[in-house]
Amino acid sequence: MARVRRWCQQRVPEHARGEVKVECDVAPRHLTIVECRPPWRQDTGAEWTRFPIARLRYTKATGEWSLYWRDRHLRFHLYDRVAPSPQIDDLLREIDRDPSGIFWG
């Protein structure tokens, strides 16, 4: 988790962190990469919006992480352009690369 949190923090330059952040939500079976943005209008409150970008699922039986992409209905689907890996860094590199534009647009 610490590796993913460092990766999230490095995604956004220091000078832009008031406008956008990338965070990692932790659940028992997966990690979700989330893009966060501040309120764009004063009447919407002080909460930042949180938009899921990708999900990383760990399978204990195989010892591997799998990468999932999010559709417009906020459902996650297996990303088949990279194989599951025991190294989470392999999947983070694929999210960075984003050859299809499915993660960052």
N, CA and C of each residue as an Amber inpcrd file, in Angstrom:
protein
   315
   0.8200000  -1.2010000   0.0000000   0.0000000   0.0000000   0.0000000
   0.8580000   1.2570000   0.0000000   1.9600000   1.2100000   0.7410000
   2.8360000   2.3790000   0.8030000   3.3820000   2.7140000  -0.5800000
   3.7210000   1.6890000  -1.3600000   4.2370000   1.9120000  -2.7180000
   3.1810000   2.5890000  -3.5870000   1.9500000   2.1540000  -3.4950000
   0.8690000   2.7370000  -4.3010000   0.5910000   4.1670000  -3.8500000
   0.6250000   4.4190000  -2.5710000   0.3930000   5.7840000  -2.0800000
   1.4970000   6.7300000  -2.5520000   2.7490000   6.2660000  -2.5670000
   3.8440000   7.0980000  -3.0870000   3.6400000   7.3750000  -4.5710000
   3.2260000   6.3370000  -5.3060000   2.9590000   6.4980000  -6.7360000
   1.8710000   7.5440000  -6.9640000   0.8010000   7.4810000  -6.1830000
  -0.2980000   8.4440000  -6.2920000   0.1990000   9.8690000  -6.0580000
   0.9860000  10.0400000  -5.0280000   1.4860000  11.3760000  -4.7000000
   2.3850000  11.9150000  -5.8090000   3.1610000  11.0600000  -6.4450000
   4.0730000  11.4830000  -7.5050000   3.3550000  11.7940000  -8.8160000
   2.1050000  11.3950000  -8.9590000   1.3500000  11.6380000 -10.1920000
   1.0770000  13.1130000 -10.4300000   0.9850000  13.8970000  -9.3550000
   0.6180000  15.3070000  -9.4690000   1.7830000  16.1680000  -8.9800000
   2.2280000  17.1340000  -9.8020000   3.3020000  18.0240000  -9.3560000
   2.8690000  18.8390000  -8.1290000   3.8090000  19.1700000  -7.3000000
   3.5480000  19.9130000  -6.0520000   2.6920000  21.1570000  -6.2950000
   3.0060000  21.9280000  -7.3350000   2.2940000  23.1890000  -7.5740000
   0.8270000  23.0050000  -7.9720000   0.4210000  21.8010000  -8.3760000
  -0.9520000  21.5580000  -8.8290000  -1.8130000  20.8490000  -7.7890000
  -1.2670000  20.5520000  -6.6340000  -2.0000000  19.7400000  -5.6550000
  -3.2000000  20.4480000  -5.0310000  -3.3320000  21.7290000  -5.2110000
  -4.5350000  22.4310000  -4.7700000  -5.6780000  22.2670000  -5.7540000
  -5.3520000  21.7910000  -6.9630000  -6.3430000  21.6360000  -8.0220000
  -6.7270000  20.1900000  -8.2760000  -5.8080000  19.2770000  -8.0180000
  -6.0730000  17.8570000  -8.2710000  -5.1530000  17.0180000  -7.3830000
  -5.6800000  15.8960000  -6.9300000  -4.8900000  14.9340000  -6.1650000
  -5.2310000  13.5490000  -6.6830000  -4.2970000  12.6350000  -6.5340000
  -4.5540000  11.2320000  -6.8310000  -4.3270000  10.4860000  -5.5240000
  -5.3260000   9.7160000  -5.1310000  -5.2660000   8.9980000  -3.8550000
  -5.5690000   7.5230000  -4.0550000  -5.3440000   6.7600000  -3.0170000
  -5.6010000   5.3300000  -3.0380000  -6.5670000   4.9810000  -1.9140000
  -7.7120000   4.4330000  -2.2770000  -8.6660000   3.9270000  -1.2930000
  -8.3830000   2.4420000  -1.0790000  -8.3430000   2.0460000   0.1650000
  -8.0010000   0.6670000   0.5120000  -9.2470000  -0.0840000   0.9850000
  -9.4530000  -1.2550000   0.4150000 -10.5300000  -2.1630000   0.8230000
  -9.8900000  -3.5200000   1.0960000 -10.6170000  -4.4290000   1.7220000
 -10.0120000  -5.7290000   2.0580000  -9.4320000  -6.4990000   0.8690000
 -10.0620000  -6.4150000  -0.2950000  -9.6060000  -7.2140000  -1.4360000
  -9.0310000  -6.4160000  -2.5920000  -9.0260000  -5.0930000  -2.4910000
  -8.5230000  -4.3020000  -3.6030000  -8.0960000  -2.9020000  -3.1630000
  -7.3870000  -2.2390000  -4.0750000  -7.0070000  -0.8340000  -3.9290000
  -7.6370000  -0.0930000  -5.0990000  -8.1970000   1.0700000  -4.8470000
  -8.7910000   1.8570000  -5.9170000  -8.0490000   3.1830000  -6.0380000
  -7.5570000   3.4740000  -7.2510000  -6.9060000   4.7380000  -7.5520000
  -8.0130000   5.7450000  -7.8460000  -7.9880000   6.8890000  -7.1400000
  -9.0580000   7.8780000  -7.2310000  -8.4670000   9.2530000  -7.5450000
  -9.0830000   9.9430000  -8.5080000  -8.7130000  11.3270000  -8.7960000
  -9.6330000  12.2300000  -7.9840000  -9.0580000  13.1920000  -7.2810000
  -9.8290000  14.0840000  -6.4130000  -9.6810000  15.5220000  -6.9040000
 -10.7930000  16.2390000  -6.9200000 -10.7950000  17.6440000  -7.3520000
 -11.5750000  18.4820000  -6.3400000 -11.1330000  19.7310000  -6.1400000
 -11.8360000  20.5930000  -5.1820000 -13.1980000  21.0180000  -5.7350000
 -14.0610000  21.5380000  -4.8650000 -15.3750000  22.0150000  -5.3390000
 -15.1860000  23.0900000  -6.4090000 -15.9760000  23.0130000  -7.4400000
 -15.8440000  23.9940000  -8.5110000 -16.8250000  25.1570000  -8.3500000
 -17.7560000  24.9900000  -7.4080000 -18.6830000  26.0820000  -7.0720000
 -18.7950000  26.1500000  -5.5590000 -18.9610000  27.3530000  -5.0340000
 -19.0570000  27.5360000  -3.5870000 -20.2910000  26.8730000  -2.9900000
 -21.3810000  26.8040000  -3.7400000 -22.6220000  26.2470000  -3.1940000
 -22.6380000  24.7090000  -3.1780000 -21.5660000  24.0680000  -3.6400000
 -21.5310000  22.6090000  -3.6200000 -20.9000000  22.0520000  -2.3470000
 -20.4360000  22.9300000  -1.4750000 -19.8320000  22.4830000  -0.2240000
 -18.3220000  22.4160000  -0.3190000 -17.7080000  21.9680000   0.7710000
 -16.2520000  21.9660000   0.8610000 -15.6270000  20.6280000   0.4790000
 -16.4460000  19.6130000   0.2340000 -15.9210000  18.2840000  -0.0750000
 -15.3490000  18.2160000  -1.4960000 -14.2080000  17.5850000  -1.6110000
 -13.6210000  17.3310000  -2.9200000 -14.3880000  16.1850000  -3.5880000
 -14.5190000  16.2390000  -4.9190000 -15.1280000  15.1250000  -5.6410000
 -14.0910000  14.0220000  -5.7970000 -14.5560000  12.7970000  -5.7930000
 -13.6720000  11.6340000  -5.8920000 -14.1620000  10.7730000  -7.0510000
 -13.2770000  10.5590000  -8.0170000 -13.6480000   9.8310000  -9.2280000
 -12.7090000   8.6420000  -9.4080000 -13.2250000   7.4070000  -9.3430000
 -12.3570000   6.2380000  -9.4810000 -11.7250000   6.1520000 -10.8690000
 -10.4480000   5.8290000 -10.9160000  -9.6970000   5.7210000 -12.1610000
  -9.3910000   4.2620000 -12.5020000  -8.8860000   3.5220000 -11.5220000
  -8.4890000   2.1250000 -11.7520000  -8.5980000   1.3610000 -10.4400000
  -8.6350000   0.0470000 -10.5670000  -8.6690000  -0.8040000  -9.3780000
  -7.6030000  -1.8870000  -9.5250000  -6.9300000  -2.1580000  -8.4180000
  -5.9050000  -3.1970000  -8.3570000  -6.3950000  -4.2500000  -7.3760000
  -6.5600000  -5.4750000  -7.8680000  -7.0620000  -6.5620000  -7.0120000
  -5.9620000  -7.5910000  -6.7890000  -5.8510000  -8.0240000  -5.5460000
  -4.8620000  -9.0300000  -5.1910000  -5.5620000 -10.3730000  -5.0040000
  -5.0100000 -11.4070000  -5.6240000  -5.5330000 -12.7590000  -5.4690000
  -4.5310000 -13.5450000  -4.6310000  -4.9230000 -13.8670000  -3.4290000
  -4.0250000 -14.5490000  -2.4920000  -3.5700000 -15.9120000  -3.0170000
  -4.4680000 -16.6480000  -3.6680000  -4.1420000 -17.9910000  -4.1580000
  -2.9970000 -17.9880000  -5.1690000  -2.9370000 -16.9550000  -6.0050000
  -1.8860000 -16.8770000  -7.0260000  -0.7560000 -15.9350000  -6.6400000
  -1.0130000 -15.0700000  -5.6550000  -0.0160000 -14.0780000  -5.2610000
   0.1730000 -12.9970000  -6.3040000  -0.8790000 -12.7270000  -7.1000000
  -0.7730000 -11.7600000  -8.1850000  -1.8070000 -10.6370000  -8.0620000
  -1.4140000  -9.5000000  -8.6040000  -2.2860000  -8.3390000  -8.7140000
  -2.8540000  -8.3040000 -10.1250000  -4.1250000  -7.8960000 -10.2500000
  -4.7860000  -7.7110000 -11.5460000  -5.2680000  -6.2720000 -11.6410000
  -5.2760000  -5.7620000 -12.8580000  -5.6750000  -4.3800000 -13.1130000
  -7.0780000  -4.3490000 -13.7210000  -7.8980000  -3.4120000 -13.2340000
  -9.2600000  -3.2340000 -13.7100000  -9.4800000  -1.7880000 -14.1190000
 -10.2700000  -1.5710000 -15.1590000 -10.6350000  -0.2350000 -15.6100000
 -12.0990000   0.0290000 -15.2720000 -12.4680000   1.3050000 -15.1950000
 -13.8200000   1.7070000 -14.7980000 -14.5990000   2.2020000 -16.0140000
 -15.8330000   1.7440000 -16.1550000 -16.6630000   2.2120000 -17.2640000
 -17.4900000   3.4310000 -16.8380000 -18.2950000   3.9380000 -17.7280000
 -19.0740000   5.1570000 -17.4420000 -20.1400000   4.9580000 -16.3780000
 -20.4640000   3.6980000 -16.0710000 -21.4400000   3.3830000 -15.0270000
 -20.7680000   3.0750000 -13.6890000 -19.4680000   3.3790000 -13.6120000
 -18.6420000   3.1710000 -12.4210000 -18.4790000   1.6980000 -12.0710000
 -18.5710000   0.8310000 -13.0690000 -18.3210000  -0.5950000 -12.8790000
 -16.9030000  -0.8940000 -13.3550000 -16.2510000  -1.8280000 -12.6810000
 -14.8800000  -2.1860000 -13.0380000 -14.8530000  -3.4660000 -13.8590000
 -13.9220000  -3.4860000 -14.8470000 -13.7450000  -4.6150000 -15.7460000
 -12.2620000  -4.9450000 -15.8420000 -11.9590000  -6.2210000 -16.0060000
 -10.5730000  -6.6380000 -16.1310000  -9.9260000  -5.9710000 -17.3380000
  -8.7740000  -5.3860000 -17.1210000  -7.9870000  -4.7620000 -18.1840000
  -7.1050000  -5.8520000 -18.7800000  -7.3360000  -6.1880000 -20.0460000
  -6.6610000  -7.3490000 -20.6320000  -5.4020000  -7.0280000 -21.4300000
  -4.9150000  -5.8030000 -21.3400000  -3.6960000  -5.4410000 -22.0760000
  -2.4190000  -5.6850000 -21.2790000  -2.5780000  -6.0960000 -20.0340000
  -1.4230000  -6.4460000 -19.2020000  -1.8380000  -7.6370000 -18.3350000
  -0.9520000  -8.5930000 -18.2340000  -1.2470000  -9.8020000 -17.4640000
  -1.1470000  -9.5300000 -15.9690000  -1.8740000 -10.2850000 -15.1640000
  -1.6980000 -10.1710000 -13.7110000  -0.2200000 -10.3790000 -13.3630000
   0.1960000  -9.7360000 -12.2910000   1.6140000  -9.7680000 -11.9280000
   1.7800000  -9.8140000 -10.4120000   2.8260000 -10.4900000  -9.9410000
   3.1090000 -10.4430000  -8.5030000   3.7020000  -9.0870000  -8.0960000
   4.1320000  -8.3110000  -9.0940000   4.7190000  -6.9910000  -8.8480000
   3.7000000  -5.9020000  -9.1750000   3.2200000  -5.2130000  -8.1690000
   2.2170000  -4.1650000  -8.3880000   2.7650000  -3.0280000  -9.2480000
   4.0900000  -2.8390000  -9.2360000   4.7150000  -1.8020000 -10.0570000
   4.4480000  -2.0060000 -11.5490000   4.3370000  -3.2690000 -11.9970000
   4.0310000  -3.5450000 -13.4040000   2.6890000  -2.9260000 -13.7880000
   1.7260000  -3.0170000 -12.9050000   0.3910000  -2.4830000 -13.1870000
   0.3660000  -0.9650000 -13.0670000   1.1030000  -0.4160000 -12.1200000
   1.1810000   1.0450000 -11.9910000   1.8250000   1.6560000 -13.2360000
   2.8330000   0.9890000 -13.7880000   3.4660000   1.4760000 -15.0220000
   2.4650000   1.4820000 -16.1740000   1.6000000   0.4660000 -16.2300000
   0.5960000   0.4160000 -17.2950000  -0.4240000   1.5400000 -17.1360000
  -0.8150000   1.8470000 -15.9080000  -1.7330000   2.9740000 -15.6810000
  -1.0540000   4.2700000 -16.1140000   0.2170000   4.4430000 -15.7860000
   0.9760000   5.6250000 -16.2200000   1.0290000   5.7100000 -17.7420000
   1.3510000   4.5930000 -18.3680000   1.4850000   4.5430000 -19.8290000
   0.1530000   4.8260000 -20.5210000  -0.8930000   4.2260000 -20.0390000
  -2.2630000   4.3900000 -20.5300000  -2.3470000   4.4370000 -22.0580000
  -1.8960000   3.3770000 -22.7440000  -1.8520000   3.4170000 -24.2050000
  -3.2180000   3.5610000 -24.8780000  -4.2820000   3.1690000 -24.2160000
  -5.6160000   3.2600000 -24.8180000  -6.3850000   4.4950000 -24.3470000
  -5.8670000   5.2360000 -23.3800000  -6.5800000   6.4000000 -22.8410000
  -7.7290000   6.0240000 -21.9410000  -7.7740000   4.7810000 -21.5070000
  -8.9080000   4.2960000 -20.7040000  -8.8580000   4.7700000 -19.2460000
  -7.6690000   5.0910000 -18.7450000  -7.5490000   5.5080000 -17.3540000
  -7.6030000   7.0330000 -17.2020000  -6.7740000   7.7390000 -17.9310000
  -6.6580000   9.1880000 -17.7540000  -7.3190000   9.9830000 -18.8820000
  -7.8690000   9.2930000 -19.8740000  -8.5860000   9.9720000 -20.9640000
  -7.7220000  10.4550000 -22.0030000
